[in-house]
Amino acid sequence: MALSSRWKLLNKEMAKWRDALAKAMNLYRSGENRTNETPLRDSTTSDSPLDSPMSEDSPIQKEPRPIGRKAAKAKKAGNSSNHNSKFLEEIARQNTIRIEMEQKRQDMEVAIQAECAREKEYLRKKDMEKTDREIMAMDTSHMSPETKQY
């Protein structure tokens, strides 16, 4: 959990710990008093952050509480399956579009090939007619009888 969400509880527990440390520092071994025992630390001056007064309010902005593991797993699984289904639907849609485009491309190729075949046939017939006209228009006066028969 985030530290900021537990600040008040931690602050209270740290205050108890500081009090317990202060009592422990003031305890003396049996038969000894404060004058004949050197304290472990000076209780009047301390640089410890535990001894500094802490405010009840956290300096850190409170963040929203995170969801539990089970809820996170369920949410993740729900999102991932939903995401996966959307992803698969998108793939299927793109495949359908791709197949349609491929079919249109093939239809266009067939149409172009048919048009080319018609054009070639037309040009072949036109060429034959031209050749026939040239032959019929040819002057045969200078030809031998064998050539004329051809």
C-alpha positions in Angstrom: 0.0 0.0 0.0 1.1 3.5 -0.5 2.8 5.2 2.4 0.6 8.3 2.1 -2.6 6.3 2.7 -1.1 4.9 6.0 0.5 8.1 7.2 -1.7 8.7 10.3 -1.4 5.1 11.4 2.4 5.1 11.0 2.7 8.5 12.7 0.8 7.1 15.8 2.9 4.0 15.9 6.1 5.9 15.6 5.1 8.1 18.5 4.6 5.0 20.6 8.1 3.8 19.5 9.6 7.2 20.4 8.0 7.0 23.9 9.2 3.4 24.4 12.8 4.4 23.4 12.6 7.4 25.8 11.5 5.1 28.7 14.3 2.6 27.8 16.9 5.4 27.9 15.7 6.4 31.4 15.9 2.9 32.8 19.0 2.1 34.9 20.5 -1.2 35.7 19.9 -2.6 39.1 22.0 -0.8 41.7 23.1 2.0 39.4 21.8 5.5 39.0 22.2 8.3 36.5 25.4 9.6 37.8 27.4 6.3 37.6 26.1 5.2 34.2 26.9 6.7 30.8 23.7 6.9 28.8 23.7 5.3 25.4 22.7 8.6 23.8 22.1 12.1 24.9 18.3 12.5 25.3 18.5 16.3 25.3 19.9 16.7 21.8 19.1 14.4 19.0 19.3 14.4 15.3 17.0 11.4 15.0 14.0 11.9 12.8 12.1 9.8 15.2 12.4 12.5 17.9 11.2 15.3 15.6 7.5 16.1 15.9 5.5 14.8 13.0 2.4 16.5 11.7 -0.8 14.5 11.4 -1.1 15.6 7.8 0.9 14.0 5.1 3.1 16.2 2.9 2.5 13.8 0.1 -0.7 14.0 -2.0 -3.0 11.1 -1.4 -3.3 8.7 -4.3 -6.3 6.7 -5.0 -6.3 3.3 -3.3 -5.1 0.5 -5.6 -7.5 -2.3 -6.4 -6.9 -5.7 -5.0 -5.1 -8.5 -6.8 -8.2 -10.5 -7.6 -10.0 -7.5 -8.9 -6.9 -6.4 -10.9 -6.6 -9.9 -12.4 -10.3 -10.0 -13.3 -10.1 -6.6 -14.8 -7.0 -7.5 -16.7 -8.5 -10.7 -18.0 -11.7 -8.9 -18.9 -9.8 -6.2 -20.7 -7.5 -8.6 -22.5 -10.2 -10.9 -23.7 -12.2 -7.9 -24.8 -9.1 -6.4 -26.4 -8.3 -9.8 -28.1 -11.8 -10.1 -29.4 -11.7 -6.6 -30.8 -8.3 -7.4 -32.3 -9.6 -10.6 -33.9 -12.6 -8.8 -35.3 -10.4 -6.1 -36.8 -8.2 -8.8 -38.4 -11.3 -10.5 -39.8 -12.6 -7.2 -41.2 -9.2 -6.4 -42.8 -9.0 -9.9 -44.3 -12.5 -9.5 -45.7 -11.5 -6.2 -47.2 -8.3 -7.7 -48.6 -10.2 -10.6 -50.2 -12.7 -8.2 -51.8 -9.8 -6.1 -53.1 -8.0 -9.1 -54.5 -11.3 -10.3 -56.2 -11.7 -6.9 -57.8 -8.1 -6.9 -58.9 -8.5 -10.3 -60.5 -11.8 -9.3 -62.2 -10.0 -6.2 -63.6 -7.2 -8.3 -64.9 -9.6 -10.7 -66.6 -11.5 -7.7 -68.1 -8.2 -6.2 -69.3 -7.0 -9.5 -70.8 -10.4 -9.9 -72.6 -10.2 -6.4 -73.9 -6.6 -7.0 -75.1 -7.7 -10.2 -76.9 -10.5 -8.4 -78.6 -8.2 -5.6 -79.7 -5.6 -8.1 -81.0 -8.3 -9.9 -83.0 -9.6 -6.6 -84.4 -6.1 -5.5 -85.5 -5.5 -9.0 -87.0 -8.7 -8.7 -89.1 -7.9 -5.2 -90.1 -4.4 -6.2 -91.2 -5.8 -9.1 -93.2 -8.3 -6.8 -94.9 -5.5 -4.3 -95.7 -3.4 -7.1 -97.1 -6.3 -8.4 -99.2 -7.0 -4.9 -100.6 -3.3 -4.4 -101.5 -3.2 -7.7 -103.3 -6.4 -6.9 -105.2 -5.2 -3.4 -106.1 -1.8 -4.7 -107.4 -0.8 -4.1 -111.0 -0.3 -7.5 -112.6 0.8 -6.3 -116.1 4.5 -6.7 -115.4 4.1 -10.1 -113.8 4.7 -13.4 -115.4 1.8 -15.9 -115.8 3.1 -18.0 -112.9 3.3 -15.1 -110.5 -0.2 -14.0 -111.5 -1.6 -17.4 -110.5 -0.3 -16.9 -107.1 
